[in-house]
Amino acid sequence: MTVLVSASSRHGSTMEIAHVIAGILTDRGIEAEVREPEDVTTLDGVEAIVLGSGVYLGRWLEPAKAFVERFAPAFATRRVWLYSSGPLGDPAKPEVDPVDAAALIETTHALDHRVFPGRLVGSDLGLGERLIVKGVRAPYGDFRPWPDITEWVGDIANQLAATPVATA
């Protein structure tokens, strides 16, 4: 079984989550490959997909959304899980799904979508981003819930092990 783990990440935090996901799957005996959405040209040989995106101003990043559009027909024959990374703080805010989550779930036939708090590091941001952060009073820090992510990926691994699917 081969799982593609892909993520669109503006400053690397969401991609770090993708690498952790792939590592957990690999530790569970599942072949997992991490690639950025724009680097994926085919899903041949891919049996399942875990796709994530950083969330900015309530929306997924364009490379991840373009991935979904590009491979829309292929999702019918593959299992897909989605994750969003972006709420900040403790408790994380905003508490709502990204604006485009419902459409992404529908297009991909995702088995699950999780929203995980993200990370915000001031030195990673440009001037415009820092002004937005100041305007919305977003807190700086790393709020990623690694135990929750690990548990979620364990559930994915269990589902993959229980019912392997052949690619079309």
LUMSE-508219 format. One line per field, with one value per residue: chain; y, z, x of N, C-alpha, C in turn; residue in three letters. Coordinates in steps of 0.001 Angstrom, whole numbers, plus 524288, in hexadecimal, padded with zeros to 5 digits. Layout:
N
kette: [A; ...] .
nY: [Y; ...] .
nZ: [Z; ...] .
nX: [X; ...] .
caY: [Y; ...] .
caZ: [Z; ...] .
caX: [X; ...] .
cY: [Y; ...] .
cZ: [Z; ...] .
cX: [X; ...] .
rest: [Ala; ...] .
This chain:
168
kette: [A; A; A; A; A; A; A; A; A; A; A; A; A; A; A; A; A; A; A; A; A; A; A; A; A; A; A; A; A; A; A; A; A; A; A; A; A; A; A; A; A; A; A; A; A; A; A; A; A; A; A; A; A; A; A; A; A; A; A; A; A; A; A; A; A; A; A; A; A; A; A; A; A; A; A; A; A; A; A; A; A; A; A; A; A; A; A; A; A; A; A; A; A; A; A; A; A; A; A; A; A; A; A; A; A; A; A; A; A; A; A; A; A; A; A; A; A; A; A; A; A; A; A; A; A; A; A; A; A; A; A; A; A; A; A; A; A; A; A; A; A; A; A; A; A; A; A; A; A; A; A; A; A; A; A; A; A; A; A; A; A; A; A; A; A; A; A; A] .
nY: [7FB6A; 8088E; 81528; 82220; 82D5D; 83A15; 847DB; 85537; 85FD1; 86BB0; 86FBF; 86704; 86170; 85B36; 85419; 84F27; 84990; 8429F; 83C97; 837BE; 831DC; 82AF5; 825D1; 82094; 819D8; 813E1; 80F3C; 8088F; 80128; 803ED; 80861; 81520; 82137; 82E10; 83971; 845FE; 84C76; 85148; 84BE7; 8423D; 83A3E; 831AA; 827B5; 81D6E; 810FE; 81459; 811C9; 8162E; 822C9; 82D0E; 8397D; 8466D; 853E0; 86076; 86A3E; 87646; 8823C; 87D06; 875B4; 86AFD; 8698A; 86D14; 86596; 85BBA; 85B9C; 85BD3; 85220; 84B8E; 84E26; 84B1F; 84043; 83C84; 83492; 82B6F; 829C2; 823B1; 81949; 81800; 81853; 82338; 82CA6; 838AE; 843FB; 84FDF; 85AA5; 864B8; 86ADF; 8729F; 87401; 87126; 86E5D; 86A23; 87333; 8778F; 8704C; 86B0E; 8634A; 8646A; 86D34; 868A3; 85E0A; 856D4; 855AA; 85177; 84807; 84321; 8425D; 83C02; 83338; 83165; 829C4; 82DB3; 83A11; 84219; 84CA5; 852AF; 859F7; 863CC; 8693E; 87514; 87D4F; 8888A; 88BDD; 886BC; 88C0B; 8955B; 8A365; 8A672; 89DAA; 89DF3; 8A714; 8A418; 89C12; 8A1EE; 8A84A; 8A133; 89D62; 893D1; 88961; 886D8; 87B2C; 86D25; 864F4; 85B29; 84F05; 844DF; 83AB1; 8391B; 83935; 8307F; 82893; 82941; 82684; 81C62; 817EA; 818D0; 8121E; 808AB; 8078C; 806B2; 7FD6F; 7F664; 7F58E; 7F452; 7FAE2; 7F9BB; 800E3; 807D7] .
nZ: [80000; 7FCAF; 8017D; 7FEDE; 8047F; 8054F; 805BB; 8065E; 809DF; 80F78; 815E9; 81961; 82225; 820CE; 819A4; 81FDC; 82648; 81EC1; 81CD6; 82689; 826AC; 81E33; 82259; 82B04; 825F4; 82028; 82851; 82B6B; 823F5; 81A3C; 80DA1; 80B40; 804E9; 8044E; 7FDED; 7F7F2; 7F425; 7EA1A; 7E541; 7E2B0; 7D87C; 7D516; 7D9A0; 7D8D3; 7DDE4; 7E7D8; 7F2D6; 7FAF0; 800BA; 80863; 80A84; 80CF9; 81128; 81429; 81A74; 816F8; 81975; 81A56; 81242; 80A10; 804A8; 7F796; 7F170; 7F5DB; 7F436; 7E957; 7E757; 7EAA3; 7E323; 7D9F2; 7DAE9; 7DC81; 7D797; 7DA36; 7E4B8; 7E6DA; 7E6D8; 7EEB8; 7FC1D; 80443; 80D10; 81397; 818AC; 81FC5; 8235F; 82C02; 8336A; 83EC5; 84BAA; 858F5; 85E8E; 85116; 846CE; 83AC0; 83DF6; 8364F; 82A86; 81F05; 814F8; 80B11; 80D08; 80CC7; 80205; 7FE8E; 80400; 7FF97; 7F4DF; 7F568; 7FA24; 80465; 80F68; 81912; 81F4C; 825CF; 82E4B; 83285; 83C44; 8393D; 836B4; 83979; 83675; 838A5; 83379; 82A1D; 823FD; 81A4E; 818AB; 81606; 8196C; 82420; 826E6; 8252B; 82C97; 835AA; 834D5; 835DC; 83F4B; 84108; 847D9; 849F3; 848C3; 84A73; 84877; 84580; 84713; 84A3C; 84F0A; 84C5B; 8417D; 83FC3; 843B6; 83C9B; 83320; 835A9; 835CC; 82B1F; 82710; 82B48; 825EB; 81BAF; 81C42; 81E7B; 815CB; 80AAE; 7FE5E; 7F0C0; 7E67B; 7DBF3] .
nX: [80344; 8022E; 802F2; 8005A; 804C1; 801F0; 803A4; 80051; 8076C; 80A3A; 8123D; 81751; 813A3; 80A68; 80E18; 81572; 80EC3; 80AF3; 813F5; 81519; 80BE9; 80DE0; 81684; 8123D; 80B31; 8125C; 817ED; 8104A; 81080; 80CDD; 80E91; 8123C; 8128E; 81745; 81380; 81345; 80781; 807BD; 80FAE; 80C15; 80900; 803C9; 7FB21; 7FCE6; 7FF0E; 7FD40; 7F5FB; 7F092; 7EDFB; 7F2A1; 7EFC8; 7F341; 7F20B; 7F6DA; 7EF66; 7EAF0; 7E55D; 7DC09; 7DBAC; 7E020; 7ED18; 7F0D3; 7F734; 7F471; 7E9A1; 7E992; 7EE0C; 7E5EA; 7DE42; 7E393; 7E49D; 7DAAE; 7D3C7; 7D943; 7D823; 7CFA1; 7D286; 7D986; 7DD62; 7DBCC; 7E08B; 7DF65; 7E5E9; 7E637; 7EDEA; 7EF37; 7E8F2; 7EB82; 7F109; 7ECD7; 7E1DC; 7E0E5; 7DEBE; 7D975; 7CDBB; 7C8B0; 7C6C9; 7CF07; 7CABF; 7C9FD; 7C9C8; 7C11A; 7BED2; 7C851; 7C891; 7BFE9; 7C2E4; 7CBD5; 7C813; 7CA94; 7CDF0; 7CF30; 7D0FA; 7D96F; 7DBD3; 7E6BB; 7ED30; 7F6BF; 80387; 809EA; 813B4; 81A5D; 823AB; 8230C; 81C4E; 81844; 8179A; 80D2C; 8078F; 809D8; 804A1; 7FA3E; 7F956; 7FAAE; 7F1DF; 7E988; 7EBCB; 7F10D; 7F710; 804AD; 80C2B; 80DDB; 8040C; 8017E; 7FB62; 8016E; 7FF90; 7F4E1; 7F568; 7FBC5; 7F53E; 7ECD5; 7F1B7; 7F483; 7EA8C; 7E849; 7EFFF; 7EC89; 7E300; 7E6A1; 7EC59; 7E48D; 7DDD4; 7E2D5; 7E405; 7E3DC; 7EA21; 7E413] .
caY: [80000; 80D77; 819B1; 82734; 83163; 83EFC; 84C5D; 85A77; 86264; 870B9; 87090; 86206; 85EC8; 8572F; 85014; 84C1E; 845D8; 83E9A; 83914; 83496; 82E19; 826EB; 822CC; 81D12; 815BF; 81086; 80C1F; 80499; 7FD85; 805DE; 80BAB; 81A6D; 824DF; 8338E; 83CD3; 84AC8; 84BC0; 852F5; 8483D; 83D55; 83A50; 82D0E; 824A1; 817F3; 80E3A; 81679; 80F50; 81989; 8280F; 8308B; 83EA5; 84AA7; 85936; 864BD; 86D56; 87BE1; 88534; 8795F; 8728E; 867E0; 86BED; 86BC6; 860B2; 85739; 85BB8; 85A55; 84C76; 8493A; 84EE2; 8482D; 83AA2; 83B77; 82F74; 82728; 828F4; 81FC2; 81416; 8182E; 81A5F; 8286C; 82F5F; 83E22; 846DD; 8557F; 85C95; 86A61; 86DB4; 873E3; 87528; 86CEB; 86B05; 86BE5; 8766D; 876E1; 86B10; 8691F; 8610F; 8681A; 86E6A; 86521; 85891; 85382; 8547F; 84E09; 842E2; 840E6; 84118; 837C3; 82EDE; 83080; 826A7; 830FA; 83F13; 8440A; 851D2; 852CF; 85F08; 86462; 86BE1; 87A4F; 87F3F; 88DD5; 88C7B; 88453; 88F31; 89A39; 8A7FE; 8A632; 89994; 89FCF; 8AAE0; 8A125; 89971; 8A5EF; 8AA10; 89D49; 89BFD; 88E41; 8885E; 88412; 87668; 8681C; 862C7; 85627; 84B05; 84021; 835D7; 8389A; 837D9; 82B15; 82531; 8295C; 82372; 816F5; 81641; 8182F; 80D53; 8043B; 8070E; 804C9; 7F7F9; 7F331; 7F4B4; 7F652; 7FC04; 7F9DD; 80588; 806F4] .
caZ: [80000; 7FC83; 8030F; 7FDB8; 80860; 802B0; 808AE; 804B2; 80EA6; 80E42; 818E8; 81AD2; 82688; 81EE9; 8173F; 82429; 827BE; 81AAD; 81DBA; 82B24; 824EB; 81B20; 825E5; 82E19; 8226E; 81F01; 82D0A; 82BB9; 81FA6; 81592; 80A7C; 80AD6; 8022E; 804F4; 7F96B; 7F7BE; 7F055; 7E4D2; 7E31C; 7E170; 7D313; 7D43E; 7DE42; 7D797; 7E219; 7ECE3; 7F473; 7FEB0; 800E3; 80CD1; 80856; 810AA; 80FA0; 817DD; 819AE; 81775; 818BB; 81A1A; 80D79; 808A5; 800F0; 7F21E; 7EF6B; 7F7A0; 7F17C; 7E3EA; 7E782; 7EAE0; 7DDFE; 7D604; 7DB7B; 7DE44; 7D60F; 7DC8C; 7EA37; 7E734; 7E777; 7F2C3; 80129; 80511; 81206; 8132D; 81D80; 81F66; 827A6; 82BF4; 83804; 84254; 8510C; 85C48; 85A64; 84BBF; 84434; 83B2A; 83F37; 831E9; 82624; 81ACE; 811A2; 8068F; 80EB6; 80B08; 7FC75; 7FE11; 805E9; 7FBA0; 7F01E; 7F65E; 7FCD1; 808F7; 813B3; 81DBB; 81EFF; 82B00; 82EBD; 836BC; 83D26; 83666; 83905; 8376B; 83829; 83692; 82FE6; 82520; 82154; 817B9; 81AF6; 81554; 81CE0; 8298C; 827AB; 825A0; 831A8; 8399E; 83448; 837E2; 84482; 84132; 84B55; 847EF; 84B92; 847EE; 84AF4; 84316; 84B0D; 84847; 85095; 84942; 83C24; 83FFF; 84458; 837AE; 82F44; 83748; 833D2; 82573; 82638; 82C6A; 8219B; 8171D; 81D26; 81EC3; 810B3; 8065C; 7F97E; 7EC24; 7E344; 7D705] .
caX: [80000; 80507; 7FFE8; 8029B; 803B9; 8032F; 801C4; 801B3; 8092F; 80CA3; 8170C; 819A8; 8111E; 806CF; 81162; 817A4; 80AAC; 80AF0; 81864; 813DF; 807F2; 81082; 819D0; 80EED; 80958; 816D7; 818E4; 80C23; 81139; 80A23; 811FA; 81030; 815FF; 815B9; 8149A; 81032; 80348; 80929; 8137E; 8097A; 8071E; 80090; 7F9D1; 7FDD8; 801A5; 7FB9E; 7F11F; 7EDE6; 7F028; 7F1B5; 7F0D6; 7F274; 7F341; 7F68B; 7EAAD; 7EBEA; 7E089; 7D7B4; 7DBA9; 7E4B6; 7F0B9; 7EFAE; 7F974; 7F15C; 7E49A; 7EAA1; 7EED1; 7E0B5; 7DBD1; 7E686; 7E3F5; 7D550; 7D1AC; 7DC3E; 7D6BE; 7CB79; 7D4CA; 7DD90; 7DBAD; 7DE04; 7DFDA; 7E104; 7E6C7; 7E722; 7F118; 7EEF1; 7E728; 7EFCB; 7EFA7; 7EB0A; 7DFDF; 7E1FA; 7DAD2; 7D3D7; 7CBE8; 7C595; 7C9A8; 7D01C; 7C649; 7C9C9; 7CA45; 7BCBD; 7BF83; 7CCD6; 7C6E9; 7BC66; 7C5D2; 7CF90; 7C578; 7CDE7; 7CBE8; 7CF6E; 7D3B5; 7DAB7; 7DE28; 7EA91; 7EFA8; 7FBA6; 80804; 80ACF; 818CD; 81AE9; 8281D; 821B0; 8185F; 8198A; 81529; 80782; 80582; 80A2C; 8006C; 7F55C; 7F983; 7F9BB; 7EC7E; 7E5D8; 7EDC1; 7F25A; 7FB7E; 80938; 80D7A; 80CF1; 7FF6C; 80046; 7FA4F; 803F1; 7FCD3; 7F014; 7F6F7; 7FD94; 7F0A9; 7E9F1; 7F49C; 7F3E4; 7E56A; 7E8DE; 7F30C; 7E916; 7DF46; 7E978; 7EDD1; 7DFDB; 7DB69; 7E5FA; 7E136; 7E743; 7E962; 7E149] .
cY: [804D4; 811EC; 81E93; 82AE7; 83680; 84379; 85163; 85DA6; 86770; 8715C; 86B85; 85EFF; 85A52; 852CC; 84CC8; 84811; 8415F; 83AB3; 8359C; 83064; 829A3; 8237B; 81EE5; 81897; 811DF; 80D02; 807C9; 800C7; 7FF0D; 8097E; 81105; 81DFC; 82A61; 8369A; 841B5; 84A3B; 84D21; 84F59; 84306; 83DB6; 835A8; 82A7A; 81ECB; 81574; 8102A; 81430; 8129E; 81EBC; 82AA2; 835EB; 842D8; 84FE4; 85CBD; 867E1; 87307; 87EC9; 88189; 875C8; 86F62; 86AEC; 869D8; 866BD; 85BD6; 85713; 85A2E; 85474; 849BE; 849B0; 84B65; 84258; 83914; 83620; 82ADC; 8260B; 824C2; 81A48; 813E4; 81A2A; 81F66; 82A51; 834DB; 8405E; 84C8E; 8571B; 86283; 86D0C; 86E76; 874E0; 87054; 86F1A; 86D81; 86F0F; 87784; 87122; 86897; 866B3; 8654F; 868AE; 86A6F; 85F53; 85515; 851F8; 850CA; 8487C; 84036; 83F23; 83C5C; 832DE; 82D6A; 82D6B; 829CE; 8360C; 840EA; 84974; 851B8; 85859; 85F23; 86702; 87126; 87C6F; 8847F; 88E73; 88A07; 887F4; 893FB; 89EAD; 8A7C6; 8A22C; 89B4D; 8A3CB; 8A82F; 89E83; 89D57; 8A7A9; 8A643; 89B4A; 89625; 88D70; 88584; 87F38; 87196; 86562; 85D68; 851E3; 845B1; 83B21; 834F4; 836F6; 83222; 8274C; 824D3; 825FE; 81DAA; 814C0; 8155C; 81315; 80882; 8035A; 804E6; 7FF07; 7F464; 7F1DC; 7F712; 7F702; 7FC1F; 7FEBF; 8041C; 8079C] .
cZ: [80000; 7FDC6; 80197; 8020E; 805FA; 805D8; 8062E; 80999; 80D42; 810F9; 81B20; 81F22; 824C3; 81C40; 81B6F; 8260C; 823C4; 81B7E; 82283; 829AF; 821F4; 81E97; 82920; 82AAD; 82136; 823A6; 82DAB; 82722; 81AA2; 812A2; 809B8; 80873; 802E5; 8001C; 7F9D6; 7F36D; 7EABB; 7E23F; 7E18B; 7DBF4; 7D1CC; 7D97E; 7DD27; 7DC12; 7E788; 7EE44; 7F83A; 7FEF7; 8060C; 80AE9; 80C55; 80E64; 81462; 81689; 81ACA; 81608; 817AE; 81568; 80CE6; 804CE; 7FB6E; 7F02F; 7F116; 7F4E3; 7EBBF; 7E372; 7E76C; 7E592; 7D9E1; 7D640; 7DD17; 7DC8C; 7D8D8; 7E22F; 7EAE2; 7E833; 7EB8D; 7F7DE; 8024B; 80A92; 81153; 81890; 81C3D; 82429; 827A7; 830BF; 83BCE; 847CA; 85400; 85FD8; 85504; 8499A; 83EB4; 83BF8; 83AC4; 82DCB; 82230; 81748; 80D41; 80807; 80C95; 80550; 7FB9D; 7FFCB; 801D6; 7F6CD; 7F0DD; 7F89E; 801C5; 80D2D; 818C3; 81C61; 8248A; 82A8F; 8337C; 83775; 83A9E; 83990; 8366F; 839D1; 83585; 8329E; 82A8E; 821B4; 81EAF; 81A4F; 81A99; 818ED; 82296; 82AB6; 82847; 82AF9; 83606; 83982; 83685; 83D4C; 84515; 844B2; 84887; 84B41; 84857; 84AEE; 848B9; 8473D; 84968; 84A28; 84D74; 843A9; 83BF4; 84075; 83F41; 83391; 830B1; 83571; 82DEB; 82448; 82734; 82803; 81CBE; 817AA; 81CEE; 81969; 80C5E; 80169; 7F510; 7E907; 7DE33; 7D269] .
cX: [80371; 80152; 802F3; 800F6; 80590; 800E8; 803AE; 802C3; 80BF4; 811E5; 81956; 816F7; 80D99; 809D8; 81417; 813B2; 80A85; 80F5C; 8177F; 80FE1; 80A8E; 813EE; 816B5; 80CF3; 80DBA; 81819; 814DE; 80C5F; 80E76; 80DD3; 80F7C; 8144D; 813DC; 81750; 81141; 80C22; 804DC; 80D24; 81110; 8072B; 803A3; 7FF6B; 7FA56; 800E6; 80044; 7F651; 7EDFB; 7F0CD; 7EEBE; 7F37A; 7EF9D; 7F3C1; 7F352; 7F1B3; 7EBFE; 7E6F7; 7DBF7; 7D793; 7E0B0; 7E815; 7EFBC; 7F23D; 7F665; 7EC15; 7E546; 7EB85; 7E983; 7DDFF; 7DE5A; 7E551; 7DE72; 7D343; 7D45C; 7DAAF; 7D28E; 7CDA0; 7D91E; 7DB31; 7DEA9; 7DCAB; 7E204; 7E22C; 7E7F2; 7EA49; 7F0CB; 7ECD9; 7EBB3; 7EDB4; 7EE05; 7E6CE; 7E0A5; 7DD65; 7DCB9; 7D265; 7C8DC; 7C920; 7CAF6; 7CB52; 7C5A7; 7C9EE; 7C5F0; 7BD58; 7C41D; 7CB86; 7C37E; 7BF68; 7C953; 7CD0A; 7C87B; 7CB11; 7CBD3; 7D243; 7D496; 7DD1D; 7E1B7; 7EC91; 7F50F; 7FFEA; 80899; 80FCA; 819B1; 81F45; 82716; 81E67; 81AA8; 81690; 80F35; 80504; 805A5; 805E5; 7FB24; 7F510; 7F859; 7F406; 7E883; 7E772; 7EEBD; 7F71F; 7FFEB; 80A1A; 80C64; 80897; 7FDFE; 7FFB6; 7FC71; 8014B; 7F7CE; 7F150; 7F8A0; 7F900; 7ED8E; 7ECA4; 7F47E; 7EEB2; 7E59E; 7EBC1; 7EFB5; 7E530; 7E1F3; 7EAD3; 7E90A; 7DDA6; 7DEBD; 7E2AC; 7E52A; 7E621; 7E6BC; 7E4E1] .
rest: [Met; Thr; Val; Leu; Val; Ser; Ala; Ser; Ser; Arg; His; Gly; Ser; Thr; Met; Glu; Ile; Ala; His; Val; Ile; Ala; Gly; Ile; Leu; Thr; Asp; Arg; Gly; Ile; Glu; Ala; Glu; Val; Arg; Glu; Pro; Glu; Asp; Val; Thr; Thr; Leu; Asp; Gly; Val; Glu; Ala; Ile; Val; Leu; Gly; Ser; Gly; Val; Tyr; Leu; Gly; Arg; Trp; Leu; Glu; Pro; Ala; Lys; Ala; Phe; Val; Glu; Arg; Phe; Ala; Pro; Ala; Phe; Ala; Thr; Arg; Arg; Val; Trp; Leu; Tyr; Ser; Ser; Gly; Pro; Leu; Gly; Asp; Pro; Ala; Lys; Pro; Glu; Val; Asp; Pro; Val; Asp; Ala; Ala; Ala; Leu; Ile; Glu; Thr; Thr; His; Ala; Leu; Asp; His; Arg; Val; Phe; Pro; Gly; Arg; Leu; Val; Gly; Ser; Asp; Leu; Gly; Leu; Gly; Glu; Arg; Leu; Ile; Val; Lys; Gly; Val; Arg; Ala; Pro; Tyr; Gly; Asp; Phe; Arg; Pro; Trp; Pro; Asp; Ile; Thr; Glu; Trp; Val; Gly; Asp; Ile; Ala; Asn; Gln; Leu; Ala; Ala; Thr; Pro; Val; Ala; Thr; Ala] .
